[in-house]
Amino acid sequence: MAMTFTETVDTLFTMTFADTEKKLVNSVWEETPLLTFVSAKGRIKARDGSREIRLPLIVDDTDNSTWFSDDGEVSTEGVDPARLSRWDWKYVATPVKQIFTQVHKNSSRWAIMNMINESIEHARLALSANLETVLNGDGTGDNEPEGLQSLVSTTPTSSKTIGGWDQSLYQWWQNQVQAAGGTSAAEYLQDGLRDLDWLCSAFGPTPDFHVVDGNLWKRYRKVIEGKTVYTDQKMSDLGWPDIVTYNHKPVIPSRKAQANTWRMCQSKDLFVFNDPAVWFKLGEFKSTPSNVNRVAHILCACGFCTWRRVTQGVLTGITAD
């Protein structure tokens, strides 16, 4: 039986998506400096689908080391290795749409292929923008994962359950916070960032990237004008040549970052998990009785998680000069 025109278009969509799927998965992380950094650092980890994502907690609140003498008496207490954080899977669907009138007006095979590529590209850009938003978010949106505003919170002692733990009850499950002070950006950025870096570095590797909004990024550029300006070579190699550094680590601007806050992060303790079985997979095209257009969705299952928060910090109270 010969294929109908609708079936042919559906098949071309599916085949084209399959041919570009690998490129799509990689290129969706190349639209902004933040997405590029997360991908380049290898923080996107595959994990088979299960009821939830579980991570062991790295706890820095107890030192059970014992110096001993001839009697050999040592502590028998230790950190519970079964202490886990638990994260729900989060799902996102990005539509790929067949508009009937456009399909009709592009009836040749090559015109249809161009239309399909344009539709997939539009979906890719939309998904990149969405990922940038949720990575900077606070996890309060409908069914969204926790974002940097939650994992690196300006109020880490408030009662909020993150990863299955009430952060107000456990100091080791709280990120660092430093309030900016001073009369000028040059003063409060220099002193505040130095103090925050000291706090974050007490529990492990020093922070290896910073996230700021566009206005704060420009303000920081103004502060360092007339001085020796260092740009991050690795980010330059990845296509972002204007990323300046603080303490030799990239200061990454994001249009979706929280305004007037400077987040100081350690990428080794942050993860984006995905289920390979539901990661940039194209569903079936469907239509409704009242609509002549047909829609499929690019489906993703993921989670933004951490196993340690004390190595992350945020500078608050930053105001314009």
Backbone bond lengths (Angstrom), bond angles and torsions (degrees), N, CA, C in turn:
res aa  C-N    CA-C-N  psi(-1)  N-CA   C-N-CA  omega(-1)  CA-C   N-CA-C  phi
1 M - - - 1.457 - - 1.529 109.48 -
2 A 1.316 115.27 130.18 1.464 119.79 -178.74 1.528 110.49 -67.46
3 M 1.310 115.02 147.51 1.461 120.24 179.08 1.523 109.75 -74.99
4 T 1.328 115.85 144.94 1.457 120.17 174.04 1.518 109.29 -76.91
5 F 1.328 115.48 166.27 1.465 119.53 179.84 1.529 110.38 -62.47
6 T 1.352 116.34 -40.52 1.471 119.95 179.30 1.515 110.79 -62.25
7 E 1.337 117.30 -43.47 1.461 120.96 179.09 1.523 110.73 -63.95
8 T 1.330 116.46 -37.18 1.459 120.02 178.92 1.522 110.93 -64.23
9 V 1.320 117.13 -44.94 1.461 120.76 179.10 1.525 110.14 -64.09
10 D 1.338 117.30 -42.57 1.465 120.55 177.59 1.517 110.65 -58.91
11 T 1.323 116.54 -44.09 1.466 120.90 -179.25 1.517 111.04 -64.61
12 L 1.330 117.14 -41.73 1.461 120.30 178.47 1.522 110.78 -63.58
13 F 1.337 117.44 -40.78 1.465 120.71 175.58 1.521 110.32 -58.09
14 T 1.336 116.13 -49.55 1.468 121.35 -176.14 1.521 111.18 -64.41
15 M 1.337 117.01 -43.43 1.457 120.85 -179.44 1.523 110.81 -66.52
16 T 1.326 116.49 -42.76 1.468 119.96 179.81 1.513 110.47 -64.21
17 F 1.327 116.56 -42.77 1.466 119.75 178.68 1.525 110.25 -62.62
18 A 1.331 117.62 -41.50 1.464 120.79 179.45 1.522 111.04 -62.36
19 D 1.344 116.85 -38.46 1.468 120.27 179.55 1.517 112.47 -68.78
20 T 1.338 116.88 -29.68 1.465 120.26 -175.83 1.528 112.72 -105.50
21 E 1.340 117.50 3.34 1.474 120.73 -173.40 1.523 111.78 -58.99
22 K 1.320 117.40 -46.88 1.460 120.27 -178.39 1.523 110.87 -62.92
23 K 1.323 116.68 -43.30 1.464 120.69 177.94 1.521 110.06 -64.25
24 L 1.336 116.83 -38.97 1.452 121.20 -179.88 1.515 111.25 -62.45
25 V 1.328 116.29 -45.18 1.462 120.35 -179.09 1.517 110.86 -58.85
26 N 1.328 116.91 -41.21 1.464 120.30 -178.94 1.527 111.82 -75.90
27 S 1.323 117.28 -43.72 1.464 120.29 -172.42 1.518 112.98 -73.51
28 V 1.336 118.25 -20.81 1.455 119.18 179.20 1.525 110.76 -66.54
29 W 1.343 116.83 -19.36 1.461 122.03 179.45 1.524 111.95 -97.26
30 E 1.330 117.97 15.73 1.459 120.62 -176.13 1.523 113.32 -115.74
31 E 1.330 118.11 6.01 1.456 120.83 -171.96 1.527 113.79 -83.55
32 T 1.325 117.48 -23.40 1.468 120.80 -179.23 1.527 109.24 -136.67
33 P 1.331 117.88 158.82 1.476 119.55 177.68 1.528 112.93 -59.42
34 L 1.353 117.99 -38.37 1.459 120.43 -178.43 1.523 111.66 -65.82
35 L 1.321 116.96 -47.47 1.464 120.08 178.68 1.522 110.97 -62.16
36 T 1.329 116.18 -40.21 1.461 120.43 179.29 1.515 110.91 -62.55
37 F 1.332 117.34 -43.51 1.461 121.08 -179.29 1.522 110.94 -63.55
38 V 1.332 117.09 -45.94 1.463 121.19 -179.27 1.524 110.55 -58.10
39 S 1.322 116.14 -43.94 1.465 120.28 -179.97 1.521 111.75 -68.30
40 A 1.336 116.65 -45.84 1.461 120.87 -176.90 1.523 112.39 -63.74
41 K 1.338 116.67 -29.84 1.457 121.42 179.48 1.529 112.49 -79.40
42 G 1.320 116.83 -1.44 1.461 120.27 179.30 1.510 113.55 68.85
43 R 1.357 116.90 30.84 1.465 119.88 -177.99 1.517 112.43 -89.22
44 I 1.330 118.51 2.78 1.458 121.58 176.80 1.528 107.11 -95.77
45 K 1.306 116.25 108.16 1.453 122.23 -172.17 1.529 110.82 -112.00
46 A 1.317 115.93 136.46 1.455 120.82 177.25 1.524 109.45 -84.04
47 R 1.313 115.68 139.34 1.455 121.22 176.40 1.523 108.02 -147.79
48 D 1.345 115.69 129.82 1.461 119.81 -178.81 1.523 110.35 -61.73
49 G 1.321 114.79 148.72 1.443 120.15 -179.68 1.525 112.32 -59.60
50 S 1.299 116.02 134.29 1.453 122.92 176.15 1.518 106.37 -149.72
51 R 1.314 116.76 -178.12 1.455 119.00 -176.28 1.513 111.78 -62.66
52 E 1.331 118.01 -34.23 1.454 122.88 179.80 1.516 109.63 -156.52
53 I 1.314 116.40 167.53 1.457 122.03 174.13 1.519 107.45 -93.10
54 R 1.324 116.95 128.18 1.468 120.71 179.90 1.522 109.56 -120.33
55 L 1.326 115.18 133.60 1.455 121.48 178.86 1.521 109.60 -128.18
56 P 1.339 118.62 137.07 1.463 119.36 172.56 1.520 109.78 -67.17
57 L 1.321 116.42 143.74 1.452 120.94 179.11 1.524 109.96 -89.79
58 I 1.321 115.38 132.62 1.460 120.35 173.07 1.519 106.64 -93.86
59 V 1.336 116.50 109.07 1.461 122.34 -172.57 1.518 109.51 -106.36
60 D 1.329 116.11 129.32 1.464 121.21 -176.10 1.527 112.11 -112.63
61 D 1.344 116.57 16.84 1.460 117.61 -172.36 1.522 113.39 -90.78
62 T 1.323 119.14 -11.20 1.454 120.79 -173.72 1.515 110.83 -131.57
63 D 1.317 116.44 128.92 1.462 122.08 174.00 1.524 107.39 -113.64
64 N 1.318 117.01 107.59 1.464 121.26 -178.27 1.527 112.07 -102.19
65 S 1.333 115.71 18.86 1.465 118.50 175.12 1.528 109.38 -68.28
66 T 1.339 117.04 143.52 1.464 121.25 -177.65 1.516 110.12 -133.33
67 W 1.336 115.02 125.02 1.456 119.53 170.23 1.538 107.12 -81.32
68 F 1.323 117.39 131.81 1.460 118.43 -175.95 1.524 111.87 -132.58
69 S 1.339 114.59 162.23 1.469 121.88 -179.19 1.527 108.78 -117.27
70 D 1.306 114.96 -149.41 1.458 119.07 -174.03 1.526 113.30 -62.74
71 D 1.345 116.90 -26.71 1.460 118.22 -176.29 1.529 112.41 -74.00
72 G 1.344 116.59 -17.56 1.465 119.81 174.18 1.507 115.23 71.10
73 E 1.345 118.95 15.37 1.453 121.37 -178.29 1.534 110.19 -77.85
74 V 1.330 115.68 122.73 1.462 120.83 179.80 1.526 109.06 -133.80
75 S 1.317 116.10 163.99 1.453 121.41 -179.95 1.524 110.31 -69.94
76 T 1.308 115.79 141.85 1.465 120.90 176.09 1.524 111.59 -104.83
77 E 1.322 114.94 1.77 1.456 119.32 179.88 1.527 110.04 -88.77
78 G 1.294 115.60 150.99 1.458 120.49 177.82 1.509 109.90 -154.72
79 V 1.305 116.12 170.05 1.457 120.32 177.61 1.516 108.82 -73.12
80 D 1.314 116.38 133.17 1.455 121.84 -178.27 1.530 110.06 -63.12
81 P 1.357 118.46 113.56 1.468 119.47 -178.20 1.519 112.83 -70.70
82 A 1.331 116.98 -12.48 1.460 120.07 -179.12 1.527 112.05 -90.69
83 R 1.334 117.45 4.56 1.461 120.91 179.97 1.518 108.93 -72.34
84 L 1.313 116.02 116.78 1.461 120.70 -172.21 1.524 110.85 -124.96
85 S 1.330 114.79 152.02 1.461 119.78 165.50 1.527 107.08 -100.86
86 R 1.321 115.03 148.65 1.467 120.62 -175.96 1.524 109.61 -126.27
87 W 1.306 114.39 132.54 1.466 120.38 -175.17 1.519 109.18 -131.47
88 D 1.316 116.64 130.63 1.455 120.94 176.68 1.523 110.54 -74.06
89 W 1.320 115.95 144.56 1.455 119.91 172.02 1.528 108.95 -65.70
90 K 1.327 115.48 143.03 1.455 121.56 175.84 1.526 108.40 -119.23
91 Y 1.322 115.35 146.60 1.465 120.41 -173.23 1.523 110.26 -126.31
92 V 1.320 114.34 140.35 1.461 119.70 177.64 1.524 108.53 -133.34
93 A 1.314 116.01 140.31 1.461 122.03 177.94 1.526 108.43 -125.97
94 T 1.322 115.69 125.50 1.459 121.52 179.22 1.523 108.76 -112.93
95 P 1.336 119.31 121.76 1.461 120.77 -173.29 1.534 113.66 -74.04
96 V 1.309 114.10 141.78 1.464 122.73 168.43 1.528 105.24 -117.77
97 K 1.310 116.53 118.30 1.465 119.97 -167.10 1.527 112.07 -112.38
98 Q 1.342 114.30 136.96 1.459 121.16 169.06 1.534 107.19 -101.59
99 I 1.303 116.30 110.92 1.462 120.23 177.77 1.518 108.28 -90.88
100 F 1.313 116.82 120.91 1.458 122.51 -170.87 1.524 112.27 -52.99
101 T 1.321 116.40 -46.53 1.458 119.37 -176.47 1.523 111.58 -65.73
102 Q 1.338 116.69 -34.92 1.460 119.33 177.89 1.522 111.32 -69.90
103 V 1.329 115.84 -39.74 1.469 119.30 177.11 1.524 110.08 -61.31
104 H 1.344 116.51 -42.10 1.458 120.20 -179.45 1.526 111.56 -64.41
105 K 1.335 116.01 -39.69 1.458 120.24 -177.95 1.522 112.76 -78.05
106 N 1.308 117.02 -10.72 1.470 121.61 178.78 1.529 108.57 -122.15
107 S 1.329 114.63 59.69 1.460 119.03 -170.39 1.520 113.92 -80.07
108 S 1.333 118.74 -16.69 1.459 118.96 177.38 1.516 110.12 -75.09
109 R 1.325 116.46 154.86 1.463 120.85 -176.04 1.518 111.36 -59.26
110 W 1.340 117.92 -44.47 1.466 119.82 -177.00 1.526 110.90 -69.43
111 A 1.332 116.68 -37.73 1.463 119.36 177.82 1.518 110.90 -64.21
112 I 1.333 116.18 -39.24 1.467 120.27 178.32 1.523 110.24 -65.20
113 M 1.333 117.07 -40.89 1.457 120.52 179.32 1.527 110.87 -62.86
114 N 1.335 116.90 -40.96 1.463 120.06 177.66 1.527 110.48 -64.01
115 M 1.325 116.86 -41.01 1.457 121.32 179.03 1.535 110.30 -63.53
116 I 1.329 116.32 -40.73 1.467 120.82 179.42 1.524 110.45 -63.38
117 N 1.326 117.12 -46.96 1.464 120.42 179.54 1.525 111.36 -60.94
118 E 1.331 116.62 -38.94 1.463 119.99 177.96 1.533 111.04 -65.28
119 S 1.329 116.74 -39.12 1.465 120.47 179.44 1.520 111.03 -65.30
120 I 1.334 116.90 -42.97 1.463 121.28 180.00 1.524 109.99 -67.05
121 E 1.328 117.25 -39.27 1.459 120.64 179.19 1.533 110.59 -64.90
122 H 1.319 116.64 -40.13 1.468 119.95 177.79 1.522 110.15 -61.92
123 A 1.333 116.77 -41.72 1.465 120.57 178.96 1.524 110.79 -65.71
124 R 1.322 117.30 -37.43 1.474 120.97 179.11 1.525 111.09 -62.91
125 L 1.323 116.24 -45.24 1.463 120.11 179.94 1.529 110.95 -65.05
126 A 1.330 116.55 -39.44 1.461 120.30 178.96 1.521 110.64 -64.36
127 L 1.329 117.00 -39.83 1.456 120.48 -179.54 1.525 110.91 -68.81
128 S 1.337 117.88 -38.34 1.462 120.85 176.51 1.522 111.02 -60.69
129 A 1.330 116.57 -45.01 1.462 120.57 179.20 1.523 110.81 -62.33
130 N 1.330 116.65 -39.20 1.456 120.48 179.81 1.524 111.37 -66.71
131 L 1.335 117.59 -42.35 1.465 120.80 178.57 1.524 111.17 -62.52
132 E 1.335 116.84 -40.78 1.464 120.80 177.78 1.526 110.58 -60.41
133 T 1.321 116.36 -39.36 1.457 121.19 -179.22 1.524 111.80 -67.10
134 V 1.330 117.35 -49.50 1.469 119.48 -175.14 1.528 111.65 -72.20
135 L 1.337 118.66 -31.42 1.463 119.86 177.35 1.527 110.78 -65.04
136 N 1.314 117.22 -28.78 1.465 121.69 178.21 1.519 112.67 -94.13
137 G 1.323 117.91 -2.24 1.444 121.29 -170.86 1.517 114.24 -83.42
138 D 1.346 114.62 -171.50 1.465 120.67 -178.52 1.519 112.92 -115.29
139 G 1.344 116.75 8.27 1.453 120.49 175.93 1.510 114.78 75.15
140 T 1.333 118.40 7.77 1.461 120.22 -177.04 1.528 112.50 -91.81
141 G 1.336 117.17 -10.15 1.457 119.36 177.25 1.523 110.64 -68.34
142 D 1.320 116.23 160.12 1.459 120.59 -178.27 1.524 110.72 -57.20
143 N 1.322 116.04 115.99 1.466 123.89 173.08 1.520 113.98 62.07
144 E 1.342 118.01 20.02 1.466 120.33 -179.60 1.524 111.19 -86.75
145 P 1.339 117.87 152.63 1.468 120.51 174.35 1.523 110.89 -72.68
146 E 1.320 115.74 165.75 1.463 120.26 173.50 1.528 108.59 -63.59
147 G 1.336 116.54 142.55 1.456 121.16 177.23 1.513 110.42 -116.84
148 L 1.326 116.33 -173.75 1.466 120.76 -177.72 1.524 112.40 -62.09
149 Q 1.337 117.80 -31.00 1.465 119.04 178.88 1.523 111.72 -67.31
150 S 1.327 116.37 -18.70 1.458 121.00 177.76 1.519 111.27 -97.42
151 L 1.331 116.77 -47.85 1.465 120.65 -177.78 1.521 111.75 -71.16
152 V 1.336 117.31 -30.92 1.465 122.54 176.11 1.523 105.94 -121.98
153 S 1.314 114.94 75.70 1.457 122.38 -167.33 1.527 112.51 -83.79
154 T 1.330 115.43 149.12 1.466 120.03 172.41 1.527 111.19 -77.49
155 T 1.344 117.45 -13.31 1.473 122.26 178.20 1.527 109.55 -131.29
156 P 1.334 118.51 65.95 1.467 120.94 -173.81 1.522 114.88 -71.79
157 T 1.331 118.45 -10.33 1.460 120.50 179.32 1.531 111.68 -96.23
158 S 1.335 116.88 -2.22 1.465 119.46 178.17 1.519 109.82 -72.57
159 S 1.322 115.84 158.61 1.461 120.14 -178.74 1.524 109.67 -77.96
160 K 1.312 115.61 105.42 1.451 121.77 177.26 1.518 108.31 -152.51
161 T 1.303 116.59 133.83 1.457 120.97 -179.95 1.518 109.57 -88.44
162 I 1.319 115.46 120.87 1.461 122.60 178.95 1.523 107.58 -128.01
163 G 1.309 116.51 124.21 1.457 119.47 -179.54 1.518 113.15 63.32
164 G 1.334 116.54 23.97 1.451 120.50 178.86 1.506 115.07 90.12
165 W 1.351 117.89 1.50 1.465 122.19 -177.68 1.524 109.90 -123.92
166 D 1.338 115.61 135.96 1.456 120.75 175.21 1.528 107.99 -76.76
167 Q 1.325 116.50 111.88 1.462 120.41 -173.64 1.527 112.71 -62.97
168 S 1.329 118.16 -25.32 1.461 120.33 -177.87 1.530 112.33 -69.57
169 L 1.325 117.88 -18.67 1.459 121.54 -174.53 1.527 113.75 -95.04
170 Y 1.319 117.53 -13.50 1.465 120.18 -172.44 1.526 109.40 -133.55
171 Q 1.305 116.41 112.57 1.458 120.20 -178.44 1.518 111.52 -63.56
172 W 1.342 116.33 -33.86 1.464 119.30 -179.93 1.532 112.51 -70.02
173 W 1.333 117.57 -8.54 1.465 121.51 179.16 1.530 110.46 -108.83
174 Q 1.339 115.27 26.24 1.454 121.57 178.37 1.522 109.72 -121.41
175 N 1.334 115.71 134.96 1.462 119.18 175.01 1.522 109.93 -77.66
176 Q 1.318 116.51 171.08 1.459 122.51 -179.16 1.531 110.51 -84.34
177 V 1.323 116.36 147.55 1.469 122.27 176.63 1.518 108.82 -134.79
178 Q 1.320 115.56 135.92 1.466 120.86 176.51 1.523 107.78 -134.07
179 A 1.326 117.00 129.30 1.461 121.31 178.26 1.520 109.60 -88.69
180 A 1.326 115.62 131.31 1.461 120.38 178.38 1.516 109.93 -71.90
181 G 1.323 116.28 147.47 1.454 121.45 177.18 1.507 110.55 -146.60
182 G 1.322 116.85 150.28 1.453 119.97 -178.60 1.507 110.74 132.21
183 T 1.297 115.68 174.40 1.463 120.97 -175.50 1.527 113.12 -104.69
184 S 1.309 117.18 -8.38 1.470 119.87 -179.00 1.512 109.06 -142.86
185 A 1.343 115.28 157.09 1.456 120.23 179.32 1.520 111.06 -59.14
186 A 1.322 117.03 -40.74 1.464 120.58 -179.58 1.517 111.15 -59.16
187 E 1.334 116.23 -37.46 1.472 120.44 -178.02 1.516 111.51 -76.46
188 Y 1.344 117.37 -53.29 1.458 117.56 -173.21 1.530 112.85 -74.29
189 L 1.326 118.43 -28.53 1.461 118.97 176.78 1.526 110.66 -70.42
190 Q 1.307 116.50 -44.59 1.464 119.84 -178.47 1.520 111.26 -61.68
191 D 1.334 117.46 -50.46 1.460 120.71 -176.38 1.527 111.47 -73.82
192 G 1.336 116.53 -45.40 1.457 119.96 -176.94 1.513 113.10 -63.92
193 L 1.330 117.09 -42.53 1.455 120.26 -179.21 1.521 111.54 -69.04
194 R 1.308 116.57 -36.83 1.460 119.28 177.70 1.529 110.59 -63.37
195 D 1.333 116.61 -44.00 1.468 120.26 179.27 1.526 111.12 -65.80
196 L 1.320 117.52 -41.79 1.458 120.76 -179.27 1.522 111.14 -66.06
197 D 1.311 116.82 -40.96 1.465 120.51 178.25 1.531 110.50 -61.55
198 W 1.312 116.76 -37.90 1.464 121.14 178.22 1.527 110.70 -63.94
199 L 1.333 116.61 -42.25 1.466 120.69 179.34 1.528 111.55 -64.44
200 C 1.318 116.57 -46.69 1.466 120.61 -177.38 1.523 112.22 -66.92
201 S 1.336 116.66 -32.70 1.461 120.87 -175.07 1.524 113.17 -78.86
202 A 1.335 117.61 -8.13 1.463 120.60 -176.54 1.515 112.50 -70.97
203 F 1.342 117.87 -17.29 1.456 120.49 -172.62 1.521 113.55 -117.27
204 G 1.295 117.54 14.88 1.447 118.38 179.56 1.515 110.87 156.32
205 P 1.321 116.81 -155.55 1.468 120.22 179.24 1.523 111.15 -58.74
206 T 1.319 116.29 148.22 1.459 119.66 177.45 1.525 109.51 -65.96
207 P 1.325 117.69 152.99 1.466 120.52 177.49 1.530 110.95 -53.69
208 D 1.333 115.46 142.70 1.469 118.54 -176.77 1.523 113.68 -116.06
209 F 1.344 117.77 5.01 1.466 119.23 169.92 1.519 109.51 -161.35
210 H 1.334 114.53 159.28 1.460 122.34 -177.60 1.522 108.34 -128.70
211 V 1.335 116.72 144.32 1.462 121.43 179.78 1.529 109.02 -125.06
212 V 1.332 115.78 126.89 1.467 121.60 -179.45 1.521 109.35 -138.56
213 D 1.324 116.15 160.66 1.461 119.69 173.90 1.525 109.37 -79.68
214 G 1.332 116.10 170.40 1.454 120.46 -174.27 1.522 114.19 -61.47
215 N 1.330 117.96 -40.32 1.466 120.60 -178.94 1.522 111.56 -65.90
216 L 1.332 116.75 -41.86 1.457 119.86 179.58 1.522 110.61 -68.75
217 W 1.322 115.68 -35.58 1.471 119.77 177.80 1.525 109.78 -62.22
218 K 1.333 117.80 -43.49 1.466 120.99 178.49 1.525 111.18 -66.31
219 R 1.330 115.82 -36.22 1.464 119.88 178.74 1.529 110.60 -65.15
220 Y 1.331 115.45 -40.46 1.462 119.26 178.54 1.530 110.27 -66.32
221 R 1.320 116.73 -39.36 1.469 119.85 176.25 1.524 110.55 -59.91
222 K 1.320 116.62 -38.81 1.459 120.52 179.54 1.525 111.23 -66.47
223 V 1.348 116.27 -37.72 1.473 121.00 179.71 1.516 111.30 -62.22
224 I 1.327 116.30 -38.49 1.468 119.28 -174.56 1.526 112.78 -93.50
225 E 1.317 117.13 2.33 1.460 119.39 175.05 1.526 110.10 -60.67
226 G 1.309 116.24 141.54 1.456 121.21 -179.46 1.516 113.23 84.14
227 K 1.351 115.73 -6.04 1.454 120.46 175.68 1.519 109.05 -107.72
228 T 1.311 115.62 176.92 1.460 118.74 175.07 1.520 108.67 -71.45
229 V 1.317 116.97 116.78 1.454 121.85 -176.81 1.526 109.06 -98.15
230 Y 1.319 115.32 123.21 1.458 120.93 178.04 1.522 109.33 -103.53
231 T 1.312 115.80 132.04 1.461 120.44 173.09 1.514 108.43 -108.95
232 D 1.326 115.24 153.39 1.459 120.28 -176.70 1.529 109.58 -80.21
233 Q 1.323 116.65 117.28 1.452 121.38 -174.72 1.532 111.83 -66.75
234 K 1.331 116.23 -37.86 1.464 118.97 -179.28 1.529 111.01 -64.98
235 M 1.339 116.54 -41.68 1.461 118.96 177.41 1.519 110.64 -67.02
236 S 1.322 116.73 -34.98 1.461 120.22 176.44 1.520 110.83 -62.43
237 D 1.315 116.72 -42.18 1.462 121.07 178.29 1.525 111.96 -64.06
238 L 1.331 116.08 -26.14 1.462 121.16 -179.93 1.527 112.55 -88.44
239 G 1.342 116.42 3.42 1.461 119.90 175.48 1.504 115.36 104.29
240 W 1.345 117.46 9.88 1.469 120.92 179.36 1.524 108.22 -125.28
241 P 1.340 117.75 83.47 1.469 121.70 -171.24 1.527 115.43 -76.99
242 D 1.342 118.84 -11.14 1.462 120.66 -173.05 1.532 113.02 -104.36
243 I 1.325 117.50 17.36 1.455 120.37 -178.68 1.531 109.21 -82.26
244 V 1.327 116.10 107.92 1.467 120.75 179.69 1.525 109.24 -78.92
245 T 1.324 116.22 171.62 1.456 120.50 -175.81 1.525 111.52 -122.72
246 Y 1.304 114.55 156.11 1.460 122.07 164.82 1.518 106.54 -125.13
247 N 1.318 116.49 128.46 1.460 120.80 -177.60 1.528 110.86 53.92
248 H 1.347 115.53 36.13 1.461 123.89 177.13 1.522 113.42 68.94
249 K 1.331 117.70 17.41 1.462 121.54 177.74 1.524 108.63 -121.07
250 P 1.336 118.20 144.87 1.464 120.38 -172.63 1.529 113.40 -65.39
251 V 1.329 115.12 137.62 1.461 122.59 173.06 1.527 106.21 -100.57
252 I 1.332 116.51 106.04 1.462 121.94 -168.79 1.525 110.14 -99.14
253 P 1.326 117.73 118.42 1.467 119.46 177.71 1.524 110.35 -83.29
254 S 1.315 115.54 145.14 1.463 120.79 175.80 1.517 109.15 -141.98
255 R 1.315 116.13 132.77 1.461 120.57 178.37 1.522 111.69 -66.32
256 K 1.324 116.66 -18.31 1.462 120.87 -177.44 1.525 112.42 -101.72
257 A 1.326 118.76 1.10 1.461 121.21 -179.48 1.521 110.71 -70.39
258 Q 1.331 116.18 153.09 1.460 121.25 178.30 1.523 109.75 -63.70
259 A 1.317 116.43 134.13 1.463 121.40 -176.00 1.524 111.37 -67.69
260 N 1.319 115.36 143.47 1.470 123.22 172.52 1.525 113.90 59.19
261 T 1.316 116.38 31.49 1.467 121.61 173.04 1.518 108.53 -133.63
262 W 1.319 114.48 146.25 1.468 120.80 179.76 1.529 106.97 -118.53
263 R 1.321 116.64 113.46 1.461 120.95 179.71 1.513 110.36 -97.95
264 M 1.305 114.01 130.43 1.455 123.67 -176.69 1.532 106.52 -114.63
265 C 1.326 117.32 112.32 1.463 120.26 -166.86 1.527 112.55 -125.08
266 Q 1.330 114.30 154.88 1.462 122.93 174.46 1.532 107.32 -115.31
267 S 1.337 115.34 111.14 1.465 119.87 -172.96 1.525 113.22 -66.68
268 K 1.339 117.89 -22.29 1.467 119.80 -179.76 1.522 112.18 -66.21
269 D 1.329 116.94 -17.55 1.456 120.70 -177.88 1.526 113.11 -107.38
270 L 1.330 117.69 8.45 1.459 122.20 179.68 1.525 109.35 -123.30
271 F 1.335 116.61 140.54 1.459 120.70 -176.30 1.526 110.58 -139.54
272 V 1.325 115.04 145.23 1.456 121.56 164.22 1.523 105.84 -110.83
273 F 1.318 116.89 112.39 1.457 120.69 178.74 1.517 109.89 -96.46
274 N 1.319 115.43 146.27 1.457 120.01 175.33 1.523 109.70 -140.88
275 D 1.303 115.20 153.94 1.459 121.77 174.69 1.526 107.45 -97.09
276 P 1.345 118.78 113.31 1.468 120.49 -177.03 1.524 113.52 -56.30
277 A 1.340 117.04 -26.64 1.464 119.76 179.97 1.522 112.00 -72.71
278 V 1.333 116.73 -21.66 1.468 120.91 178.60 1.522 107.79 -133.86
279 W 1.318 115.04 66.08 1.457 120.31 -179.00 1.518 108.15 -141.35
280 F 1.330 116.78 104.91 1.463 123.29 -175.82 1.524 110.82 58.81
281 K 1.321 115.69 51.21 1.457 122.21 177.37 1.528 108.87 -107.79
282 L 1.320 115.32 134.75 1.459 120.36 -178.15 1.519 109.70 -91.40
283 G 1.334 116.39 122.81 1.459 121.04 177.46 1.521 111.34 -80.16
284 E 1.323 115.26 -173.95 1.458 120.93 -178.61 1.529 111.03 -78.37
285 F 1.327 114.32 149.57 1.456 119.13 174.44 1.522 109.45 -78.01
286 K 1.326 114.82 134.53 1.460 120.31 -178.21 1.518 109.22 -135.32
287 S 1.308 114.70 157.24 1.464 120.25 175.34 1.519 108.42 -136.28
288 T 1.320 114.66 162.08 1.459 120.40 177.34 1.523 108.80 -109.98
289 P 1.325 117.25 155.76 1.471 119.35 -177.18 1.524 113.89 -56.97
290 S 1.318 117.12 -29.24 1.465 119.70 -175.09 1.522 113.32 -95.51
291 N 1.337 117.32 4.84 1.461 119.76 -175.67 1.525 109.59 -136.14
292 V 1.321 116.11 130.66 1.466 119.89 -178.32 1.525 111.71 -84.14
293 N 1.333 117.62 -13.16 1.452 120.61 178.03 1.532 110.49 -79.82
294 R 1.325 116.28 156.65 1.459 121.77 -178.37 1.537 108.69 -123.93
295 V 1.319 116.07 143.51 1.464 120.72 -174.58 1.529 109.97 -134.44
296 A 1.332 115.01 135.32 1.462 122.25 166.71 1.523 106.92 -119.75
297 H 1.320 116.76 169.87 1.458 119.84 -177.55 1.522 110.97 -131.78
298 I 1.331 114.82 138.53 1.463 120.49 168.39 1.520 106.36 -82.12
299 L 1.322 117.05 120.96 1.458 123.00 -172.59 1.517 111.10 -107.34
300 C 1.330 116.17 137.91 1.462 122.15 178.03 1.522 109.53 -138.44
301 A 1.328 115.87 138.08 1.463 122.51 172.19 1.523 107.50 -117.11
302 C 1.339 116.75 124.49 1.454 118.83 -173.47 1.526 110.73 -155.17
303 G 1.322 115.78 177.82 1.451 122.60 175.06 1.515 109.42 -159.94
304 F 1.330 117.45 143.21 1.463 123.19 176.31 1.519 106.07 -106.41
305 C 1.328 117.15 114.19 1.465 121.31 -166.94 1.526 111.24 -134.67
306 T 1.326 114.86 166.89 1.459 121.49 174.88 1.515 109.18 -145.23
307 W 1.310 116.79 154.87 1.466 119.72 172.35 1.534 111.22 -114.33
308 R 1.334 115.75 -0.28 1.460 120.24 176.96 1.525 109.18 -157.38
309 R 1.336 116.02 131.84 1.456 120.82 -177.38 1.525 112.57 -111.30
310 V 1.321 118.46 -18.81 1.461 120.15 -174.32 1.531 112.33 -68.57
311 T 1.324 118.74 -14.23 1.459 121.34 178.07 1.527 111.90 -88.94
312 Q 1.336 116.81 -0.18 1.456 121.84 179.78 1.530 108.80 -108.76
313 G 1.323 116.71 150.93 1.468 118.63 179.95 1.513 112.31 -151.49
314 V 1.335 115.34 164.96 1.456 120.89 179.54 1.517 109.74 -140.85
315 L 1.332 115.61 134.76 1.466 122.61 175.21 1.525 107.58 -95.95
316 T 1.331 116.68 121.66 1.468 120.81 -175.77 1.532 109.69 -112.19
317 G 1.319 114.89 175.42 1.465 121.28 175.62 1.507 114.26 70.60
318 I 1.321 117.56 23.75 1.469 120.51 179.66 1.523 108.12 -80.84
319 T 1.312 117.07 125.78 1.458 121.96 179.95 1.517 109.85 -123.01
320 A 1.307 114.88 161.52 1.468 119.23 177.90 1.512 110.65 -68.63
321 D 1.335 116.21 150.52 1.463 121.04 178.69 1.539 110.22 -63.01
